[in-house]
């Protein structure tokens, strides 16, 4: 019953991006709840309940643990994960 998106961030920046998304306020919907930040590498649009989407991106080449979150307000705290890039 809720909207969701996918946001891939630079290492360690998932929660900071989630906080920036929350601070977008009423402008958030027009931006798919994705803040303008160089820490956002890739993102999907907001997906409606019952819908699906596919995004394609080239994985980062620098090894590290890249955060991914749902940046819809309030979701980033629990809807998160890591994309691990190894050499």
N, C-alpha and C positions, 0 to 999 in steps of 0.2 A: 504493500500500500504506500510505499515511499519512493521518492526520486533518488537516483544514485548516479555517480560518475566514477571515473577512474583517473587519478592524477599520479604520474610518476615524477618524483622529486629527486633532487640531488641528495647524497648521503646525509642522513641526520636531520633533514629539513621537513619531514612529513607533518609533524605537529605544528611547526611554525606556519606552514602553508595552510593548514586547517584553521589556525587562528586568524590568519589574514582573510581567508574565505568567509569566516563568520563575521568579520568586521566590514564586509562589503555591504551589509545591510540590504536595502531595497534594490540596490544596483546589482546584487548578486545574480539574480535570475537571468538578466541580460548577458552576463558573463559566464553562464553555466557554472557559477560558483567557483570559478578559477581566477585567483588573483593574478594581476600582472606582476610577475616576478621571474628573474633569471633562474631561480631555484626550481621552477616548473619546467620539466623537460618535455613531457608529452601528456596529453589528456584527451578524454572523450567528451562528448556532449553529455548533458544530463539525460538519463534514460528514464522513460516513463515506466510505471509498474506493469509487469507482464511483458515488457519489450526486451529486446536484446540489441547489441551493437558489437561490431568488430572493429578494432583499430589495429593498424600495422605501424610498427616503428622499428628503427635500428637500435639495438641495445647499445648502451654506452660501452666504449672500449676501455675506459679507465676502470681497473678493478675496484670494487667497493660494494657496500650494501646500500642499495638505492631504495628509499622509502616509496611505497605507493599507498594512497589513501582514497577514500571517498570524501570529497571536500564539501558535500552538501552540509549545511549548517548542523553541527552537533555530531556528525557521523565519524569524523576523523579519529576520535578517541578510541573507537572500537573497530572500525572498518579500516584496517591497515595491514600492511605486510611488507616484505622485503624482496626485492629482486637482487640476487647476489650475482655479481659479475666477477669471475675468477680469471686470472691470467692464463 
